[in-house]
Amino acid sequence: MHTMWKGTISFGLVNIPIKLHAATENKDVKLRQLHEECKSPIEYKKRCPVCDKEVSNEEIVKAYEYTKNKFVVLDAEDLENLKKEQEDKSVEILDFVKLEEIDPVYFDKSYFMSPNDGGSKAYGLLRKALNDTGKIGIAKIIIRSKEQLAIVRVFQNTLIMETIHFPDEVRDTADVPNVPEETELSKKEVSTAITLIDQLTAEFDPEKYTDDYRTALLELIDAKRNNEEITTTKQKAAPENVSNLMEALEKSLESTKESKKISPKKKTTAKKSTRKKKSS
């Protein structure tokens, strides 16, 4: 597994050198966008609308828009120093709580934790303590220039760190439109709904659930490929060949002949302008 982060995590005076590895992967089927006419991939370029030109990554700086069209520019060096200053700190477990006290709306991403050199015993100690107490740890960590709240818990004999949102990142439910306060329901309606829930109640088995859309999409792609319903991107036109070059030369000769037919007055003007260029 690819290591995404290295550092230490501590609780009390116990320090554990660890590595983080992504616990999940995105298996979405990525579709490209093509130009319908020639079936070539669409390009997305970074362009400055004021200078009306394409901009390279080296010409781009980061900034914070504090009000409409007003920015505070942040130097790359300042951001790097700030990031390093925070990343150099070890991750300290601040509190231990019960997992059921955290609503799932707070959860974000999951990372497996493995012990780094010399950390196996301390790793095993934290895992054992969490298992025996039924608790999880609350910590803070900097990942990719963002400070995040996280929990540390045991998952199938492995320590896992899951980033969770800060309270101010979870929107207020009062802002959700059209939510009814109370709804008048008959006892029969409620009892029927409860009966239905009881009938559909089962132990959670993740293997039971599959991404049917992704499976169907991949089957469609395979069927089209097997039937040779495929498209090959067209190459850009090659440079003009000799015949095209000859055509261009002949047209140039024609235009030269036409220019010689200009009036004497225009010829004089043309000579004067040529002399000025030579003298400059």
Buried (B, 14 or more C-beta within 10 A) or exposed (E): EEEEBEBBBBBEEBBBBBBBBBBEEEEEEEEEEEEEEEEBEEEEEEEEEEEEEEEEEEEEEEEEEEEEEEEEEEEEEEEEEEBEEBBEEBBBBEEBEEEEEBEEEBEEBBBBBBBBEEBEEBBEEBBEBBEEEEBBBBBBBBBEEEEBBBBBBBEEEBBBBBBBBEEEEEEEEEEEEEEEEEEEEEEEEEEEEEEEEEEEEEEEEEEEEEEEEEEEBEEEBEEEEEEEEEEEEEEEEEEEEEEEEEEEEEEEEEEEEEEEEEEEEEEEEEEEEEEEEEEE
